[in-house]
Amino acid sequence: MNLQKILHKLQSLQAYFLGLSPRWKMALACSAGTLAGLVLFLIHISNFFSYLSDSPNTCMNCHIMGPQYATWYHSSHRERASCVDCHVPHDNIFQTYAFKAMDGLRHASIFTIRGEEQAITIKSAGVNAVQKNCKRCHAESFRNFAFMANNTFNADHGKGRLCWDCHRETPHGKVRSLSSSPYSKVPTTKSMVPDWMNELMKKEK
């Protein structure tokens, strides 16, 4: 479909809208306004723009990530790597943001319908990303003959060992249960209720 056809369709829609009765125009305008308001509300309540950053606090938008944040915060990786340094591919910027979008949508959907597992486990796409990032940051170690002898490189192809097969507590420890939060000092999620609404509710009481 070329630009001329698109413009023609837009003009047709405009003519159709202008030909409607005032009542229908008002109904459509109200519907569009309601839809736009819902979209803006969802953007606000989900902290949408925080997902464009690399801040580890973004992962705390879902409170079930408390144990993961706390164990990372108390690990040596905190000084060198944030969540996205390990859990997102860094081959190119397009792949990075595509992965963040797909993984973020999956996480948000699961959290919204409360479908999370009791024991949080990394999925296959995440396994590949983390393993590659271990190699990216620890390139010197991977040149060691002992690593090659242990068949570590073939972990990318479903063989050999993953880094955390040996380094089991790096950096999240062994706790995987949502009912256990070691090192429980984690940032609290800011309330999404605007200040003016809080003030209004206080006055009503």
Contacts in CASP RR format, 6 or more apart in sequence:
PFRMAT RR
TARGET T0000
AUTHOR 0000-0000-0000
METHOD contacts of the structure
MODEL  1
MNLQKILHKLQSLQAYFLGLSPRWKMALACSAGTLAGLVLFLIHISNFFS
YLSDSPNTCMNCHIMGPQYATWYHSSHRERASCVDCHVPHDNIFQTYAFK
AMDGLRHASIFTIRGEEQAITIKSAGVNAVQKNCKRCHAESFRNFAFMAN
NTFNADHGKGRLCWDCHRETPHGKVRSLSSSPYSKVPTTKSMVPDWMNEL
MKKEK
17 25 0 8 1.000
17 28 0 8 1.000
20 28 0 8 1.000
42 48 0 8 1.000
43 49 0 8 1.000
44 192 0 8 1.000
45 192 0 8 1.000
46 61 0 8 1.000
46 108 0 8 1.000
47 58 0 8 1.000
47 61 0 8 1.000
50 57 0 8 1.000
50 58 0 8 1.000
50 61 0 8 1.000
51 58 0 8 1.000
51 100 0 8 1.000
51 104 0 8 1.000
54 82 0 8 1.000
54 83 0 8 1.000
54 84 0 8 1.000
54 85 0 8 1.000
55 82 0 8 1.000
56 69 0 8 1.000
56 72 0 8 1.000
56 73 0 8 1.000
56 82 0 8 1.000
56 83 0 8 1.000
57 187 0 8 1.000
58 83 0 8 1.000
59 65 0 8 1.000
59 68 0 8 1.000
59 69 0 8 1.000
59 83 0 8 1.000
60 66 0 8 1.000
60 69 0 8 1.000
60 186 0 8 1.000
60 187 0 8 1.000
60 189 0 8 1.000
61 189 0 8 1.000
62 107 0 8 1.000
62 108 0 8 1.000
62 111 0 8 1.000
63 189 0 8 1.000
64 111 0 8 1.000
64 116 0 8 1.000
64 120 0 8 1.000
64 178 0 8 1.000
66 181 0 8 1.000
66 186 0 8 1.000
67 120 0 8 1.000
67 172 0 8 1.000
67 175 0 8 1.000
67 177 0 8 1.000
67 178 0 8 1.000
67 180 0 8 1.000
67 181 0 8 1.000
67 182 0 8 1.000
68 120 0 8 1.000
68 172 0 8 1.000
69 186 0 8 1.000
69 187 0 8 1.000
70 181 0 8 1.000
70 182 0 8 1.000
70 183 0 8 1.000
70 184 0 8 1.000
70 185 0 8 1.000
70 186 0 8 1.000
71 171 0 8 1.000
71 172 0 8 1.000
71 173 0 8 1.000
71 175 0 8 1.000
71 182 0 8 1.000
71 183 0 8 1.000
72 78 0 8 1.000
72 83 0 8 1.000
72 171 0 8 1.000
72 172 0 8 1.000
73 183 0 8 1.000
73 185 0 8 1.000
73 186 0 8 1.000
74 183 0 8 1.000
75 170 0 8 1.000
75 171 0 8 1.000
75 172 0 8 1.000
76 171 0 8 1.000
77 86 0 8 1.000
77 170 0 8 1.000
77 171 0 8 1.000
78 171 0 8 1.000
80 137 0 8 1.000
81 137 0 8 1.000
84 96 0 8 1.000
84 100 0 8 1.000
85 133 0 8 1.000
85 137 0 8 1.000
86 129 0 8 1.000
86 130 0 8 1.000
86 133 0 8 1.000
86 134 0 8 1.000
87 103 0 8 1.000
87 126 0 8 1.000
87 129 0 8 1.000
87 130 0 8 1.000
87 133 0 8 1.000
88 96 0 8 1.000
88 99 0 8 1.000
88 100 0 8 1.000
88 103 0 8 1.000
88 129 0 8 1.000
89 95 0 8 1.000
89 96 0 8 1.000
89 99 0 8 1.000
89 128 0 8 1.000
89 129 0 8 1.000
89 132 0 8 1.000
89 133 0 8 1.000
90 96 0 8 1.000
90 132 0 8 1.000
90 133 0 8 1.000
90 136 0 8 1.000
99 125 0 8 1.000
99 129 0 8 1.000
103 125 0 8 1.000
103 126 0 8 1.000
110 116 0 8 1.000
116 178 0 8 1.000
118 177 0 8 1.000
118 178 0 8 1.000
118 179 0 8 1.000
119 176 0 8 1.000
119 177 0 8 1.000
119 178 0 8 1.000
120 176 0 8 1.000
120 178 0 8 1.000
121 176 0 8 1.000
122 130 0 8 1.000
127 162 0 8 1.000
128 156 0 8 1.000
130 163 0 8 1.000
130 164 0 8 1.000
131 155 0 8 1.000
131 156 0 8 1.000
131 162 0 8 1.000
131 163 0 8 1.000
132 156 0 8 1.000
134 163 0 8 1.000
135 142 0 8 1.000
141 147 0 8 1.000
142 152 0 8 1.000
142 153 0 8 1.000
147 153 0 8 1.000
150 160 0 8 1.000
150 161 0 8 1.000
151 159 0 8 1.000
151 160 0 8 1.000
151 161 0 8 1.000
152 160 0 8 1.000
152 161 0 8 1.000
152 163 0 8 1.000
154 160 0 8 1.000
155 161 0 8 1.000
155 162 0 8 1.000
155 163 0 8 1.000
163 170 0 8 1.000
164 170 0 8 1.000
168 174 0 8 1.000
173 182 0 8 1.000
175 181 0 8 1.000
175 182 0 8 1.000
191 198 0 8 1.000
END
